[in-house]
Amino acid sequence: MEEQLSLEFLRVVENGAIAAARTMGFGDRHKADEVAVEAMRKTMDQVEMDGTIVIGEGERDEAPMLYIGEKVGLATHAPKALFPTVDIAVDPLEGTNLCATGAPNAIAVLAASEKGGLLHAPDLYMEKIIVGPSCKGAVDLDAPVADNLKAVAKRLDRDVEDLVVMVLDRPRHEKMIEQIRTVGARIRLIGDGDLSAGISAAVIGTGVHMVMGTGGAPEGVLTAAALRCLNGQILARLVISKPQDAERLARMGVKDTKRIYATEDLAPGKKIIFACTGVTDGNLLKGVRFFGEGIRTSSMILTLDERQVRFVDSVRLEKRPDLKVRFN
């Protein structure tokens, strides 16, 4: 599956990112998301697979395309063909506000696995701690903030003051931010995009050592898929903020609402593909660039079973007689 579909999924996220990037800075987050969804769905329907969206834009009544349970791929047009069966999680535009304002770290994202390889996470919030390979097993979701920071610093053989923690800039994190500052670690507050932050924490050289806070559960599953390939770790727990949340989880068969999910619980698949393309410039990837001779994209594609991490710089050339290709 990984070898057959990885480059196809790369094309899916590239097309989604290009479509979204054309709306960058327009101030219309809904339009940016809409065009990314349309581009990704159109591309996925050309892929030789029997795909099912398990994390998407919402329930069928809420989203006309890429809704949870939607079938995608060429199997929808050729039901008798023997195409691989794939579960797919998508965030066509992670950071809709970032794209709308031209801010950094907007990305188009897709994760895929064999059937049952991605948790069908409800659209709720999750408490999360994310660390890279060197700090696996050092953190505890229920431990005090100071203890987790000291444990990470010890694993990285540095002082707590040298750590950088990424946190979503939200009122719900005020207490946690104050605790981080009290211990002495540095903080990088982000307006959106805890998925791209989580990936950054698992890659050496990004200057991000840890991600903490509460964010979306679907993004938690996508992050876990990437971390399985990057050997990082996420610990997460669903947040129930109102009675309807508990009722929804009960209908989904979730009995233990206080369960702490590990990376392998969120993305248990044996074959996983994770692909993302930058829409705006970010920590890991450059954004889409339009120029006279074509379009340039910066992407990352990860595979679990093949153990491959690929950074892909693509140029789509215009069909012009005076075409020139530059290397820079």
Secondary structure as GFF3:
##gff-version 3
##sequence-region A 1 328
A	DSSP	alpha_helix	2	21	.	.	.	ID=ss1
A	DSSP	alpha_helix	29	44	.	.	.	ID=ss2
A	DSSP	beta_strand	50	55	.	.	.	ID=ss3
A	DSSP	beta_strand	71	72	.	.	.	ID=ss4
A	DSSP	three_ten_helix	74	76	.	.	.	ID=ss5
A	DSSP	beta_strand	85	94	.	.	.	ID=ss6
A	DSSP	alpha_helix	96	101	.	.	.	ID=ss7
A	DSSP	beta_strand	107	113	.	.	.	ID=ss8
A	DSSP	beta_strand	125	131	.	.	.	ID=ss9
A	DSSP	three_ten_helix	133	135	.	.	.	ID=ss10
A	DSSP	alpha_helix	145	156	.	.	.	ID=ss11
A	DSSP	three_ten_helix	160	162	.	.	.	ID=ss12
A	DSSP	beta_strand	164	168	.	.	.	ID=ss13
A	DSSP	three_ten_helix	171	173	.	.	.	ID=ss14
A	DSSP	alpha_helix	174	183	.	.	.	ID=ss15
A	DSSP	beta_strand	186	190	.	.	.	ID=ss16
A	DSSP	alpha_helix	194	201	.	.	.	ID=ss17
A	DSSP	beta_strand	210	216	.	.	.	ID=ss18
A	DSSP	alpha_helix	217	230	.	.	.	ID=ss19
A	DSSP	beta_strand	233	239	.	.	.	ID=ss20
A	DSSP	alpha_helix	243	251	.	.	.	ID=ss21
A	DSSP	alpha_helix	263	266	.	.	.	ID=ss22
A	DSSP	beta_strand	272	278	.	.	.	ID=ss23
A	DSSP	beta_strand	289	291	.	.	.	ID=ss24
A	DSSP	beta_strand	294	303	.	.	.	ID=ss25
A	DSSP	beta_strand	308	317	.	.	.	ID=ss26
###
